[in-house]
């Protein structure tokens, strides 16, 4: 007897190439088993399927009929047989998040700021709280839809869901991935290092390093992330030894693991100064994605040589001057694109080599986005809030967007706060790039900016982008406050 998945498989292959499987209906009396076509008393014939009523049945129509019948049967349930009671979920000493925090998680899962799900889970795990039981089914289903393409989310769900989530996952094949994960984060990292399937460690079927030599890119990423967490130098040496034979996509993966991007291993720091030589060498890689990632990562590494090169370019392009109405910024774009820019991760635009108004703008944006933010404060002798408030004419959207990207990449909360306050109370976003930059700032800035009276407004008539940013900041502030509140011990 088939399952729902058998019907799905047959429909994908096509009834011309696959038999319509017989469908077992839960609770159907054993003496009235369904025939090959899923109906009692129907049999197959050479020219189709014929039943006692003499009608001929088309296989495609039959498959749809069986799917409909099985759907109704699954919804209706079945007469209870004798069954052993389910084993209880294992103990989890952590307290449950507060009811308000649980309701906010449910709102996120229903589509209210769904991009904040990972932040909620990280915050709960950091506070040693577990997800309320009633929210777990929706959370597991959300993670199922994300699939293996988002391994970071799966790890967060495993940590925050705890033993109850793993117990529940064992009852639903769609959630099997969570039941297979080790309950201990350290053990999960070790499993990633061997590339073992559940249960293989006990039999000794795989040895450490097999995932690196024999695994797919996901297993190699897991192995490298585990090694990086335990021995950063060994991971760096392994990357260097494997670089020449790796594909471009694998080399990008190497760089992302070095930076712990995106949060492959919780609480693991990102880049360190010892990573700079490897990243500098990666700037000479022929693949655009590889040297682009290397340039982006070096721009976030304090004290890097690339940061110094970008700072020199930035200060040649952007200067501050005094005027009768106060200081203002003057922007002079680079004379043109050159190979040194490409090596530092700024790829040529479609207009490179030709006269275009867009190309100088793009170059200024990319240079500002990769310049260490301390460059501006040191050169202009001003605080970030004063710098972002300087007049810059038509260059204001470019500078706002570039500084926003730099503040997010460098995790500079002072600059993020200054940019948000300028957008809310000074110069509201007027271009799509500014709107997107403000949206990302609201999701990366300190949630305290969403507290009472921390950010003014929104006043009537302000642009939707400003209202949305303030809404996100307040949502995040309330979300984290609820996780700090008293919680139950259930």
C-alpha positions as CSV (number, residue, x, y, z in Angstrom):
1,X,0.0,0.0,0.0
2,X,1.3,3.4,-0.9
3,X,1.7,6.6,1.0
4,X,1.0,10.2,0.0
5,X,4.6,10.5,-1.1
6,X,4.1,7.5,-3.5
7,X,1.3,9.4,-5.2
8,X,3.4,12.6,-5.4
9,X,6.2,10.6,-7.0
10,X,3.9,9.0,-9.5
11,X,2.4,12.4,-10.5
12,X,5.9,13.8,-11.0
13,X,7.1,10.9,-13.2
14,X,3.8,10.7,-15.1
15,X,1.2,7.9,-15.4
16,X,2.5,7.0,-18.8
17,X,5.8,5.9,-17.3
18,X,4.7,4.8,-13.8
19,X,2.0,2.7,-12.4
20,X,-0.7,4.3,-10.3
21,X,0.1,3.0,-6.8
22,X,-2.5,1.2,-4.8
23,X,-3.5,3.5,-2.0
24,X,-3.9,2.3,1.6
25,X,-6.6,4.1,3.5
26,X,-6.0,4.2,7.3
27,X,-8.7,2.3,9.0
28,X,-10.1,0.6,5.9
29,X,-11.5,-2.9,6.8
30,X,-9.0,-5.6,5.9
31,X,-11.6,-7.7,4.1
32,X,-12.4,-4.8,1.7
33,X,-8.9,-4.0,0.6
34,X,-8.7,-1.6,-2.3
35,X,-7.9,-2.8,-5.8
36,X,-5.1,-1.7,-7.9
37,X,-6.9,1.5,-8.9
38,X,-7.6,2.4,-5.3
39,X,-11.4,1.5,-5.4
40,X,-12.9,-1.6,-3.9
41,X,-13.6,-4.2,-6.6
42,X,-11.8,-2.5,-9.5
43,X,-9.1,-4.2,-11.5
44,X,-6.7,-3.3,-14.2
45,X,-7.3,-4.2,-17.8
46,X,-5.2,-3.9,-20.9
47,X,-7.0,-0.9,-22.2
48,X,-7.2,0.9,-18.9
49,X,-8.9,0.3,-15.6
50,X,-12.4,-1.1,-15.5
51,X,-14.7,-1.6,-12.6
52,X,-17.9,-3.4,-11.8
53,X,-19.9,-0.5,-13.4
54,X,-18.2,-1.1,-16.8
55,X,-16.5,2.3,-16.9
56,X,-13.0,2.7,-18.1
57,X,-10.7,4.7,-15.9
58,X,-7.9,7.0,-17.1
59,X,-4.7,6.5,-15.0
60,X,-4.2,10.3,-14.6
61,X,-7.8,10.8,-13.4
62,X,-7.4,7.7,-11.2
63,X,-4.3,9.2,-9.5
64,X,-6.1,12.4,-8.8
65,X,-9.1,10.5,-7.4
66,X,-6.8,8.5,-5.1
67,X,-5.1,11.7,-3.9
68,X,-8.5,13.2,-3.1
69,X,-9.6,10.0,-1.3
70,X,-6.4,9.8,0.7
71,X,-6.7,13.5,1.6
72,X,-10.2,13.1,3.0
73,X,-9.0,9.9,4.9
74,X,-6.1,11.8,6.4
75,X,-8.3,14.6,7.5
76,X,-11.0,12.4,8.9
77,X,-8.6,10.3,11.0
78,X,-9.2,6.7,11.8
79,X,-10.6,4.5,14.5
80,X,-8.1,4.2,17.3
81,X,-6.3,0.9,17.6
82,X,-4.4,-0.3,20.6
83,X,-1.2,1.7,20.8
84,X,1.7,2.1,23.2
85,X,1.8,5.5,24.9
86,X,4.4,7.8,23.5
87,X,7.6,8.1,25.5
88,X,7.8,11.4,27.3
89,X,10.1,14.2,26.1
90,X,13.4,14.3,27.9
91,X,13.9,16.9,30.7
92,X,15.0,20.4,29.8
93,X,16.0,22.4,32.9
94,X,15.8,25.8,31.1
95,X,12.8,28.0,31.9
96,X,10.2,28.7,29.1
97,X,10.3,32.1,27.5
98,X,7.6,34.5,28.9
99,X,4.1,34.3,27.4
100,X,4.6,37.7,25.8
101,X,7.9,36.5,24.2
102,X,6.1,33.3,22.9
103,X,3.3,35.3,21.4
104,X,5.8,37.5,19.6
105,X,7.6,34.5,18.2
106,X,4.2,33.3,17.0
107,X,3.7,36.6,15.3
108,X,7.1,36.4,13.6
109,X,6.2,32.9,12.3
110,X,2.8,34.3,11.0
111,X,4.7,36.8,8.9
112,X,5.2,39.9,11.2
113,X,8.9,40.8,10.5
114,X,9.9,37.2,9.7
115,X,13.5,38.3,9.1
116,X,13.8,38.8,12.8
117,X,13.3,35.1,13.6
118,X,17.0,34.3,13.9
119,X,17.5,37.2,16.2
120,X,14.7,36.0,18.5
121,X,16.2,32.5,18.6
122,X,19.7,33.7,19.3
123,X,18.5,36.0,22.1
124,X,16.5,33.1,23.6
125,X,19.4,30.7,23.5
126,X,21.8,33.3,24.9
127,X,19.4,33.8,27.9
128,X,19.1,30.0,28.4
129,X,15.4,30.1,27.6
130,X,13.4,27.5,25.6
131,X,10.7,28.0,23.1
132,X,7.1,27.6,24.4
133,X,5.8,24.2,23.4
134,X,2.7,25.5,21.6
135,X,4.9,27.4,19.1
136,X,7.2,24.5,18.3
137,X,5.1,23.0,15.4
138,X,5.0,26.3,13.5
139,X,8.7,26.9,14.2
140,X,9.7,23.4,13.0
141,X,7.6,23.8,9.9
142,X,9.1,27.2,9.1
143,X,12.6,25.6,9.4
144,X,11.5,22.7,7.1
145,X,10.4,25.2,4.4
146,X,13.8,26.9,4.7
147,X,15.5,23.6,4.0
148,X,19.2,22.7,4.3
149,X,20.1,25.9,2.5
150,X,19.9,27.7,5.9
151,X,21.9,25.5,8.3
152,X,22.4,28.4,10.7
153,X,18.6,28.5,11.3
154,X,18.5,24.8,11.9
155,X,21.2,25.1,14.6
156,X,19.3,28.0,16.2
157,X,16.1,26.0,16.3
158,X,17.9,23.0,17.8
159,X,19.4,25.1,20.5
160,X,16.3,27.1,21.4
161,X,13.8,24.3,21.0
162,X,15.7,21.9,23.2
163,X,14.6,18.3,24.1
164,X,10.9,19.1,23.5
165,X,11.6,20.1,19.9
166,X,13.7,17.0,19.2
167,X,11.0,14.8,20.7
168,X,8.3,16.4,18.6
169,X,10.5,16.2,15.5
170,X,10.8,12.4,16.0
171,X,7.0,12.1,15.5
172,X,7.0,13.8,12.0
173,X,9.1,12.6,9.1
174,X,9.2,16.2,7.7
175,X,11.1,17.3,10.8
176,X,13.5,14.3,10.9
177,X,16.5,16.7,10.3
178,X,16.1,18.0,13.9
179,X,15.8,14.6,15.5
180,X,19.0,13.7,13.8
181,X,20.9,16.7,15.2
182,X,22.9,16.1,18.3
183,X,21.4,17.9,21.3
184,X,24.8,19.3,22.3
185,X,26.2,22.2,20.2
186,X,29.8,21.0,20.7
187,X,28.9,17.5,19.6
188,X,27.1,18.9,16.6
189,X,30.3,20.6,15.6
190,X,32.2,17.4,16.1
191,X,29.6,15.5,13.9
192,X,30.1,18.1,11.3
193,X,33.8,17.4,11.4
194,X,33.4,13.7,10.7
195,X,30.5,14.1,8.2
196,X,28.8,11.2,10.0
197,X,25.2,10.2,9.6
198,X,23.3,9.7,12.9
199,X,24.6,6.6,14.6
200,X,27.7,6.2,12.6
201,X,30.0,7.4,15.3
202,X,29.3,4.4,17.4
203,X,30.2,2.0,14.6
204,X,33.4,3.9,13.6
205,X,32.2,4.0,10.0
206,X,33.7,7.3,9.3
207,X,36.9,8.9,10.6
208,X,37.6,12.6,11.3
209,X,38.5,14.3,8.0
210,X,36.4,12.0,5.8
211,X,33.9,14.8,5.3
212,X,36.7,17.0,4.0
213,X,38.1,14.4,1.6
214,X,34.9,12.8,0.5
215,X,32.0,15.0,1.4
216,X,30.0,17.5,-0.6
217,X,30.4,21.2,-0.2
218,X,27.9,21.3,2.7
219,X,29.9,18.6,4.6
220,X,33.2,20.3,3.9
221,X,31.8,23.5,5.2
222,X,30.7,21.8,8.4
223,X,34.1,20.2,8.8
224,X,35.9,23.5,8.3
225,X,33.6,25.4,10.6
226,X,34.1,22.9,13.4
227,X,37.9,23.0,12.8
228,X,37.9,26.8,12.8
229,X,36.0,26.9,16.1
230,X,38.5,24.6,17.8
231,X,41.8,25.5,16.0
232,X,41.7,28.7,13.9
233,X,45.2,28.3,12.7
234,X,44.7,24.7,11.5
235,X,41.6,25.8,9.6
236,X,43.6,28.6,8.0
237,X,46.3,26.2,7.0
238,X,43.9,23.7,5.6
239,X,42.3,26.4,3.4
240,X,45.7,27.5,2.1
241,X,46.6,23.9,1.3
242,X,43.3,23.2,-0.5
243,X,43.0,26.6,-2.3
244,X,44.5,25.7,-5.7
245,X,42.4,22.5,-6.2
246,X,39.1,24.0,-5.0
247,X,36.3,25.4,-7.2
248,X,35.4,29.1,-7.1
249,X,32.3,28.3,-5.1
250,X,34.4,26.3,-2.6
251,X,36.9,29.2,-2.3
252,X,34.0,31.5,-1.5
253,X,32.8,29.0,1.1
254,X,36.3,29.0,2.6
255,X,36.2,32.8,3.1
256,X,32.7,32.8,4.5
257,X,33.8,30.2,7.1
258,X,36.8,32.3,8.0
259,X,34.5,35.2,8.8
260,X,31.9,32.9,10.5
261,X,29.5,34.3,7.9
262,X,26.5,33.9,8.4
263,X,26.9,32.7,12.0
264,X,28.0,29.2,11.2
265,X,29.2,28.5,14.7
266,X,27.5,30.4,17.6
267,X,29.8,32.6,19.7
268,X,32.8,32.0,17.4
269,X,34.6,35.3,16.5
270,X,35.1,36.2,12.9
271,X,38.2,37.4,11.3
272,X,41.5,37.8,13.1
273,X,44.7,39.6,12.1
274,X,46.4,36.3,11.2
275,X,43.8,35.8,8.4
276,X,45.0,38.9,6.5
277,X,47.8,37.3,4.4
278,X,45.4,34.6,3.1
279,X,42.8,37.2,2.3
280,X,45.3,39.5,0.6
281,X,46.4,36.6,-1.6
282,X,42.7,35.9,-2.4
283,X,42.5,39.4,-3.9
284,X,44.4,38.1,-6.9
285,X,41.9,35.3,-7.5
286,X,40.6,35.3,-11.1
287,X,37.0,34.6,-10.0
288,X,35.1,37.9,-9.4
289,X,33.1,36.4,-6.5
290,X,36.2,35.2,-4.7
291,X,38.2,38.5,-4.9
292,X,35.0,40.4,-4.2
293,X,34.5,38.5,-1.0
294,X,38.1,38.9,0.0
295,X,37.9,42.6,-0.5
296,X,34.7,42.9,1.5
297,X,36.1,40.9,4.4
298,X,39.4,42.8,4.5
299,X,37.4,46.0,4.7
300,X,35.9,44.8,7.9
301,X,39.2,43.7,9.4
302,X,40.6,46.4,11.7
303,X,44.1,47.6,10.7
304,X,44.2,45.8,7.3
305,X,46.3,47.1,4.4
306,X,43.2,47.2,2.2
307,X,41.5,49.4,4.7
308,X,44.4,51.8,4.6
309,X,44.3,51.8,0.8
310,X,40.6,52.5,0.8
311,X,41.0,55.3,3.4
312,X,43.6,57.0,1.2
313,X,41.2,56.8,-1.8
314,X,38.3,58.1,0.3
315,X,40.1,61.1,1.6
316,X,41.1,62.1,-1.9
317,X,37.5,61.9,-2.9
318,X,35.6,63.4,0.1
319,X,36.8,66.4,1.9
320,X,35.3,68.9,4.4
321,X,35.3,72.6,3.8
322,X,34.2,75.6,5.8
323,X,31.5,77.9,4.5
324,X,29.5,80.9,5.5
325,X,26.6,78.6,6.6
326,X,28.9,76.0,8.3
327,X,31.1,73.2,7.2
328,X,30.1,71.0,4.2
329,X,31.4,68.1,2.2
330,X,33.0,68.3,-1.2
331,X,33.0,65.1,-3.3
332,X,35.5,64.6,-6.2
333,X,35.1,61.1,-7.7
334,X,38.1,59.1,-8.9
335,X,39.4,60.0,-12.3
336,X,38.4,56.5,-13.6
337,X,38.4,52.8,-12.9
338,X,41.8,51.2,-12.6
339,X,43.1,47.6,-11.9
340,X,44.0,48.4,-8.3
341,X,40.3,49.0,-7.6
342,X,39.4,45.7,-9.1
343,X,42.1,43.9,-7.0
344,X,40.6,45.5,-3.9
345,X,37.2,44.0,-4.6
346,X,35.5,46.8,-6.6
347,X,34.5,45.2,-9.9
348,X,34.1,47.3,-13.0
349,X,30.6,48.4,-13.7
350,X,28.8,48.2,-17.0
351,X,29.9,51.7,-17.9
352,X,33.6,51.2,-17.0
353,X,35.8,52.6,-19.7
354,X,33.1,54.8,-21.1
355,X,31.8,58.2,-20.1
356,X,28.9,57.8,-17.8
357,X,27.4,59.7,-14.9
358,X,26.6,56.5,-13.0
359,X,30.2,55.1,-12.9
360,X,31.7,57.9,-10.8
361,X,28.8,57.7,-8.4
362,X,29.2,53.9,-8.0
363,X,33.0,54.2,-7.4
364,X,32.5,56.8,-4.6
365,X,29.8,54.5,-3.1
366,X,32.0,51.4,-3.2
367,X,35.0,53.2,-1.8
368,X,33.1,54.8,1.1
369,X,31.5,51.5,1.9
370,X,34.9,49.8,2.3
371,X,36.6,52.6,4.2
372,X,37.3,52.1,7.9
373,X,34.8,54.5,9.6
374,X,37.5,55.8,12.0
375,X,39.1,57.4,8.9
376,X,36.4,60.1,8.9
377,X,36.5,60.9,12.6
378,X,40.3,61.1,12.6
379,X,40.4,63.3,9.4
380,X,37.5,65.6,10.1
381,X,37.9,65.8,13.9
382,X,34.1,65.2,14.3
383,X,31.8,62.7,15.9
384,X,29.9,60.4,13.5
385,X,26.6,62.2,14.3
386,X,28.1,65.5,13.2
387,X,29.7,64.0,10.0
388,X,26.5,62.5,8.7
389,X,24.7,65.8,9.3
390,X,27.1,67.8,7.1
391,X,25.6,69.1,3.9
392,X,26.8,67.3,0.7
393,X,24.3,68.3,-2.0
394,X,23.4,65.7,-4.5
395,X,26.0,63.4,-3.0
396,X,24.0,62.9,0.2
397,X,22.3,59.7,-0.9
398,X,25.6,58.2,-2.0
399,X,27.4,59.0,1.2
400,X,24.4,57.9,3.4
401,X,24.3,54.5,1.6
402,X,28.0,54.0,1.7
403,X,28.4,54.9,5.3
404,X,25.4,52.6,6.2
405,X,27.0,49.7,4.4
406,X,30.3,50.3,6.2
407,X,28.6,50.7,9.6
408,X,26.8,47.4,9.2
409,X,29.8,45.5,7.9
410,X,32.1,46.9,10.7
411,X,29.3,46.6,13.4
412,X,29.8,50.2,14.5
413,X,26.9,51.1,16.7
414,X,27.8,54.7,17.1
415,X,27.7,55.2,13.3
416,X,24.5,53.3,13.0
417,X,22.8,55.4,15.6
418,X,24.0,58.6,13.9
419,X,22.8,57.5,10.5
420,X,19.4,56.5,11.9
421,X,18.9,59.7,13.8
422,X,19.9,61.7,10.7
423,X,17.4,59.9,8.6
424,X,14.6,60.3,11.1
425,X,15.1,63.9,12.2
426,X,17.3,65.4,9.6
427,X,17.5,64.1,6.0
428,X,14.8,61.5,5.3
429,X,15.6,58.9,2.6
430,X,14.6,60.0,-0.8
431,X,16.1,57.3,-3.0
432,X,15.7,53.5,-3.2
433,X,19.3,52.9,-2.0
434,X,18.8,55.2,1.0
435,X,15.5,53.4,1.8
436,X,17.1,50.0,1.7
437,X,20.1,51.2,3.7
438,X,17.8,52.6,6.5
439,X,15.9,49.3,6.5
440,X,19.0,47.3,7.1
441,X,20.3,49.8,9.7
442,X,17.0,49.3,11.7
443,X,17.7,45.6,11.8
444,X,21.4,45.8,12.8
445,X,21.5,48.7,15.2
446,X,21.3,48.4,19.0
447,X,17.6,47.6,19.8
448,X,17.8,50.2,22.6
449,X,17.2,52.8,19.8
450,X,13.7,51.5,19.8
451,X,13.1,52.3,23.5
452,X,10.9,55.1,24.7
453,X,12.1,58.5,23.5
454,X,15.3,57.1,22.1
455,X,14.3,58.0,18.5
456,X,11.9,60.8,17.8
457,X,8.7,60.3,15.8
458,X,7.3,59.2,13.7
459,X,5.7,62.5,13.0
460,X,2.7,62.8,10.8
461,X,3.6,63.0,7.1
462,X,7.1,61.4,7.4
463,X,8.1,59.0,4.6
464,X,7.0,55.4,4.9
465,X,10.7,54.3,5.1
466,X,11.1,56.3,8.3
467,X,7.9,54.9,9.8
468,X,8.9,51.4,8.9
469,X,12.4,51.8,10.4
470,X,11.0,53.1,13.7
471,X,8.5,50.3,13.7
472,X,11.2,47.7,13.3
473,X,13.4,49.3,16.0
474,X,10.5,49.3,18.5
475,X,9.5,45.7,17.6
476,X,13.1,44.6,18.3
477,X,13.2,46.6,21.6
478,X,10.0,45.0,22.8
479,X,11.1,41.6,21.6
480,X,14.2,41.6,23.6
481,X,12.6,43.2,26.6
482,X,10.0,40.4,26.7
483,X,12.8,37.8,26.7
484,X,14.3,39.6,29.7
485,X,11.0,39.6,31.6
486,X,10.0,37.1,34.2
487,X,9.2,33.7,32.6
488,X,7.5,30.6,33.7
489,X,9.3,27.5,34.9
490,X,7.1,25.1,33.0
